């Protein structure tokens, strides 16, 4: 039997919810952070990275995170309202 908590393949995007604040980074197969612009990299290099995303609680921050799946770019959208 297989363990459902063991990932056999590395995902392109790995996210954790209910974080204190938004944070993201790209890592390679060794877990080392990638600081280069991955969109200018070769296709093999783009396939060899994982975008880690910490997503804050919407109820507390009023923020959602959008991820472009082709480029793995992230954008935070805020729905904060002073009247809340």
C-alpha positions as CSV (number, residue, x, y, z in Angstrom):
1,X,0.0,0.0,0.0
2,X,1.1,3.6,-0.6
3,X,1.2,6.3,2.0
4,X,-1.1,9.2,0.9
5,X,1.2,11.7,2.7
6,X,4.3,10.8,0.6
7,X,4.6,12.7,-2.6
8,X,6.1,10.5,-5.4
9,X,6.3,13.4,-7.8
10,X,7.3,16.9,-7.0
11,X,4.5,19.4,-7.7
12,X,4.8,22.6,-9.7
13,X,3.0,24.5,-6.9
14,X,2.9,23.6,-3.2
15,X,0.8,25.7,-0.9
16,X,0.1,26.0,2.8
17,X,-3.0,27.8,4.0
18,X,-3.8,29.7,7.2
19,X,-0.4,31.4,7.4
20,X,0.3,34.6,9.2
21,X,1.2,36.4,6.0
22,X,1.8,35.9,2.3
23,X,5.2,34.6,1.3
24,X,6.5,32.7,-1.8
25,X,9.7,31.4,-3.3
26,X,10.9,29.1,-6.0
27,X,13.0,26.1,-5.1
28,X,14.8,23.5,-7.2
29,X,14.8,19.8,-6.8
30,X,17.4,20.1,-3.9
31,X,15.3,22.6,-2.0
32,X,17.6,25.5,-2.8
33,X,16.0,28.8,-3.5
34,X,16.1,30.1,-7.1
35,X,16.6,33.8,-7.5
36,X,16.8,33.9,-11.3
37,X,13.9,34.8,-13.6
38,X,12.5,31.4,-14.3
39,X,10.5,32.6,-17.4
40,X,13.8,33.1,-19.2
41,X,15.1,29.6,-18.3
42,X,15.0,26.6,-20.5
43,X,11.9,24.4,-20.5
44,X,13.7,21.6,-18.6
45,X,14.8,24.2,-16.0
46,X,11.2,25.5,-15.6
47,X,10.0,21.9,-15.1
48,X,12.6,21.4,-12.4
49,X,11.2,24.0,-9.9
50,X,8.4,24.2,-7.4
51,X,6.7,27.4,-6.3
52,X,6.1,27.4,-2.6
53,X,3.2,29.6,-1.5
54,X,2.1,30.6,2.0
55,X,-1.5,31.7,1.9
56,X,-2.8,33.9,4.7
57,X,-6.3,33.4,6.2
58,X,-8.8,35.4,4.2
59,X,-11.0,36.0,7.2
60,X,-8.2,37.8,9.0
61,X,-6.3,39.5,6.1
62,X,-8.9,39.9,3.4
63,X,-6.3,38.7,0.9
64,X,-6.3,36.0,-1.8
65,X,-3.4,34.7,-3.8
66,X,-3.5,34.2,-7.6
67,X,-0.9,31.9,-9.2
68,X,-0.3,31.9,-13.0
69,X,0.3,28.3,-13.7
70,X,2.3,28.8,-16.9
71,X,4.8,31.2,-15.3
72,X,4.3,30.3,-11.6
73,X,4.1,34.0,-10.8
74,X,2.1,35.0,-7.8
75,X,-0.1,38.0,-7.1
76,X,-1.9,39.0,-3.9
77,X,-5.3,40.6,-4.3
78,X,-6.6,42.5,-1.2
79,X,-10.3,42.9,-0.4
80,X,-9.7,45.0,2.7
81,X,-12.5,47.4,3.5
82,X,-12.2,50.1,6.1
83,X,-15.9,49.6,7.0
84,X,-15.4,46.0,8.1
